[in-house]
């Protein structure tokens, strides 16, 4: 018989009563030591979840582009709601935190946490970004088509790997709107008419214009109006009808040159990689999913605003010029050969060339037989 048993028997009922301690007595006396003392507080203090306050630098809000303004607003609201208030995003209009040329490095260093921008602006840091942004006449006219290229053919992985080296997480591409529909102070009927003109353009399209005798001037989209007004520019490629109408380019340019050589301007949303990596997985998914929906927002919003923009430009006295088919075919062939000639000249370019070549054939095989009469 154990000592405990003997003591219990010898002490009788009174001793047994003493061993049965009530919960109230237990909490009063703190018999359980530190654990009991902790339970004795009238309320349990719970750790509050961390709130991530993120600064979004939009390169095109606040300058008159309705679709960008609305899509950025919806993105901010969506992230805040999807995260249950654990992520709070504040949007800053163009040039407030970072100039366009500073955006990539600024996000990498944490001056801004997120940015809506374009990879063409950091082509000096990541050269392949110029071709992730646009290859003139590449047949990107449907969101679902580029979704396949981006999500399933390897473009997303190239983008993220190239950016990670600079502390930047590529969240998503963005179907901005058409790029390469141009405004001009002179009537243009063929590309050779650009000879001697000062033009704002980027990438292979700028190379084509130089091939036709133009000189290139590089400046932010928000400065185009003043640059044309002061004769720094004679013509410009920038945005879609909504952008041109929002900036009232019809006041300084008489001619609107169609069609756009880039039906969808592939922009992007980027984020500071350290901040993204420090987030728990559920909040990382909030950022990725909200960014992906943002892409659909901007693509859909461009339709009504660009339709209104075309009408506004026409009412404002701007004349539309449609480039002849033979000029367009010659430009498309030249630009594609220029793109192919880049093989081996920079990191990732060979992979991009291979993917775009395959995608171009896929577009022909799929959409060619499906064309409706118009």
JOVENCOR-V822060 format. One line per field, one symbol per residue. ss: DSSP state (@ for helix, = for strand, . for the rest). psi: psi as a letter, one per 40 degrees, with the letter a starting at -180 (. if undefined). burial: 1 if it has 24 or more other C-alpha atoms within 12 Angstrom, else 0. A space follows every 10 residues. Layout:
ss = ???
psi = ???
burial = ???
This chain:
ss = ..@@@@@@@@ @@@@@@@@@. ..@@@@@@@. ...@@@@@@. .......... .=======.. .....@@@@@ @@@@@@@@@@ @@....==== ==.......@ @@@@@@@@@. ...====.@@ @@......@@ @@@....... ..@@@@@@@@ @@..@@@@@@ @@@@...=== =====...=. .===...... @@@@...=== ..@@@@@@@@ @...==.... @@@@@@@@@. ....===... @@@@@@..@@ @...====.. .=...===== ==@@@@@@.. @@@@@@@@@@ @@@@@@@@@@ @@@@@@@@@@ @@@@@...== ==..@@@@@@ @@@@@@@@@@ ........@@ @@@@@@@@@@ @@@@@@@@@@ ....
psi = hidddddddd daddddddeg hiddddddef deadddddee idihhihhih hhhhhhhhee ieeehddddd dddddddddd ddefeehhhh hhiheddhid eeddddddee didiihahed efdedgdedd eddihhehgg ehdddddddd deeedddddd ddddeefhhh diihgbaihe hiiieihhei deeeheihhh iiaddddddd deeiihhhii deedddddde fdidiihcaa ddddddefee dehdhhhiih egdhhgaihi ihdddddeii dddddddddd dddddddddd dddddddddd dddddeehhh hhiidddddd dddddddddd eeheeihedd dddddddddd ddddddddee hii.
burial = 0000000000 0000000000 0000000000 0000000000 0000000000 0101111111 1111111111 1111110111 0110011111 1111101111 1111111101 1111111111 1110111111 1111111111 1110111011 0001111111 0111011111 1111111111 1111111101 1011001111 1111111111 0101111111 1111101100 0011111111 1111111111 1111111111 1111111111 1110110010 0011011101 1111111111 1110110111 0111000111 0010000100 1101110011 0100000110 1110110011 0010000000 0000
